[in-house]
Amino acid sequence: MNGEIADYDRARMRGIVGFFTRLVVDGVDMLAMTWDWLMGNFDWSPTRLVVALALGMVYLVSPIDIVPDVIPLAGWIDDIMVATAVIRLARADLARWRRWKGRSMA
């Protein structure tokens, strides 16, 4: 019984760590994709992505939040939710850019 609980806890932590790892990788790739588009290397107009990324960045750097960042942990939850929403909105665009760039995400 104890081993099953330990296995469950390890799997759960991999899920949490995997979520945040994917969030960071997707965020970096979104910035790189937008840069390629701005430089004219990626000849496709991701208007929806650019608007979502711009609004998401404004929200993340703005001192006005739904939950103030001075509240430990709780203040970061809304920022994580905004970043996740932007990345989910851009998931198809990211897949297209990764194929163009020769990258793959398993």
N, C-alpha and C positions, 0 to 999 in steps of 0.2 A: 504494500500500500504506500509506504513512504517513497519508494522508487518511482511509482506512478505520479505522485505529486511533484517530485523533483523534475521528472520528465516534462510534465505539464508546465511548470514554471520556466524551464529552459526554453521550451517551444514558444511560450508567451513572450519572453524577453527577446527571442529572435524576431518575433513578429513586430515588436515595438521598435527594436533597433533597425530592422529592415525598413519599416515605415519611414523613420527619420532619415535613414541613409538614402532611400529612394527620393524623399523630399528634397534633400540637398543636391543629389545628382540631377534631378529634373530641373531644379531651380538654376543650377549652373548651365545646363544645356539650353534652357530657355533664354538666358542672357546671351549665350554664344549664338543661338539661332537668330535672335533679334539683331545682334551685331553683324552677322553675315548678311541679313536682309538690309540693314542700314548701309553697309559697304557695297551693296549691289551684287554680292556673290550668290545670294540665294534669290533667284528671280521669281518670287511669289509674294503676294501681298497679304501678310497675315494681319489684316486690320483688326480683327477680333482679338487676336493675341496681343498686339501692340497696345490696344485700349485696355485690355484686362491687366497686362503687365504694368502699364503706367498707373492705373488706378490702384492696383495692389501695392506698388512701391510707394505711392503717395500715402496710402493708409499705414503701411509699415513704418515709415519714417516720421509720420505725423505724431505730434504729442497728444492728439485727441484720439482716444480709443474707446471702444465699447466698455472694456475693462481696463483701467489704468495699469500701465506696466510696473508701477511701483508696488503693486500687490504681488508678492512672490508666487510664481507658478501660474496662478489664475490670470495674471495680467498678460501672460504670453500665450494663453490658450486661444484668444481671439486672433492674435497674429498668425498662429499656426493654422487656424481655420481659414483665414484669408489666403495664405500662401497655398494651402491645399486646394482651395476652390479655384484659384487661378491656374494651378498646374493641371487639375482635372479638366478645366475648360480647354486647355491647350494640349491635351494628351494626343489627339489625332495629328495636330500640327507638329508636335515633337517627334512622333513616329515618322512622319514624312521627312522631316529635316534629318533625322538619324539615318534613314535609308539613303538620303542624298549624300550625307557626310560619310557613309560607310560604317556607321556605328550600329550596334544592336543592343537591345535591352531584353534580357531574358525574364 
